[in-house]
Amino acid sequence: MATKSARAREAKKIEADFIAGLKVLSATVKAGGLKALKEKHGIPIPPAKVIHELPVVTKKEAVEARQALGVSQAVFARILGASPQAVRAWEQGTKPPSGMARRLIGEIRHDPAYWRKRFALDVV
């Protein structure tokens, strides 16, 4: 069993290591950003295209996702944090969904039963 002073020393070491890491991160970012972070410290940074790659959602897929949940455009908009006008535009194909909406629509289409349950839509 560690003594109180041993735990305190360990906590101080963890704190010092954390602060040192933050200083390295800050200096590295100032010196050249994420690329420099990877080169200097071997920290893996995924390519930008992987970070930003989101599923494309067609108007048909937007409608199918909403219908899979069995909700109106207004309720679907609330679920996705969008306006009903935005959902209408997605379903008419006049405007694409935002990145976060595309991600969630893709997840809903993948497993609608899970999301109906998650959003408590099966409640009668």
C-alpha positions in Angstrom: 0.0 0.0 0.0 1.5 3.3 -1.1 1.9 6.0 1.6 0.3 9.3 1.3 3.7 11.0 0.5 4.4 8.4 -2.2 1.0 9.0 -3.8 1.6 12.8 -3.7 5.1 12.3 -5.4 3.5 10.2 -8.1 0.7 12.8 -8.6 3.3 15.6 -8.9 5.3 13.5 -11.5 2.2 12.8 -13.5 1.3 16.5 -13.4 4.9 17.5 -14.4 4.9 15.0 -17.3 1.5 16.3 -18.5 2.7 19.9 -18.4 5.9 19.0 -20.2 3.9 17.2 -22.9 1.7 20.3 -23.3 4.7 22.5 -23.7 6.2 20.2 -26.4 2.8 20.1 -28.2 2.5 23.9 -28.0 6.1 24.5 -29.3 5.7 21.9 -32.0 2.5 23.3 -33.3 4.0 26.8 -33.3 7.0 25.5 -35.1 5.2 23.8 -37.9 1.9 22.3 -37.0 0.7 18.7 -37.1 3.3 17.7 -39.7 6.1 18.8 -37.4 4.5 16.9 -34.5 4.5 13.7 -36.6 8.1 14.2 -37.8 9.6 15.3 -34.5 7.8 13.0 -32.1 6.5 10.1 -34.3 2.9 10.9 -33.3 0.7 9.4 -36.0 -1.6 12.0 -37.6 -4.1 10.6 -40.1 -4.2 12.2 -43.5 -6.6 15.1 -43.9 -8.8 13.3 -46.4 -9.4 10.5 -43.9 -10.4 13.0 -41.2 -12.9 14.8 -43.4 -14.2 11.9 -45.5 -17.9 11.6 -44.9 -20.6 9.6 -46.6 -22.4 11.2 -49.5 -26.1 11.3 -48.8 -28.5 11.5 -51.7 -32.0 12.9 -51.5 -33.4 9.3 -51.6 -31.1 8.2 -48.8 -32.2 11.2 -46.6 -35.8 10.3 -47.2 -35.1 6.6 -46.5 -33.3 7.4 -43.2 -36.2 9.5 -42.0 -38.8 6.9 -43.0 -36.7 4.2 -41.4 -37.2 6.0 -38.1 -40.9 6.6 -38.9 -40.8 10.3 -38.2 -41.9 13.5 -39.8 -39.4 16.0 -41.4 -39.9 18.2 -38.3 -39.0 15.5 -35.8 -36.1 14.3 -38.0 -34.8 17.9 -38.0 -34.9 18.0 -34.2 -33.1 14.6 -34.0 -30.3 15.9 -36.3 -30.2 19.4 -34.9 -31.3 21.0 -38.2 -34.2 23.0 -39.3 -37.3 21.4 -41.0 -36.4 23.6 -44.0 -33.0 22.1 -44.2 -34.4 18.5 -44.1 -36.9 19.5 -46.8 -34.0 20.8 -48.9 -32.0 17.6 -48.4 -35.0 15.5 -49.5 -35.6 17.6 -52.5 -31.9 17.5 -53.4 -31.5 21.3 -53.4 -29.0 21.3 -50.6 -26.7 18.6 -49.2 -26.8 17.8 -45.4 -24.0 19.2 -43.2 -21.1 16.9 -42.3 -22.5 15.9 -38.9 -25.9 15.3 -40.4 -24.4 13.1 -43.2 -22.6 11.1 -40.6 -25.7 10.5 -38.5 -27.9 9.8 -41.5 -25.4 7.1 -42.6 -25.5 5.6 -39.1 -29.3 5.6 -39.1 -29.4 3.9 -42.5 -26.9 1.3 -41.3 -29.0 0.3 -38.2 -32.4 2.0 -38.0 -33.6 -0.3 -35.2 -30.8 0.8 -32.9 -31.5 4.5 -33.6 -35.3 4.1 -33.1 -34.6 2.6 -29.7 -31.9 5.2 -29.0 -34.2 8.1 -29.8 -37.1 6.3 -27.9 -39.2 6.3 -31.1 -40.7 2.8 -30.4 -42.6 4.1 -27.4 -46.3 3.7 -28.1 
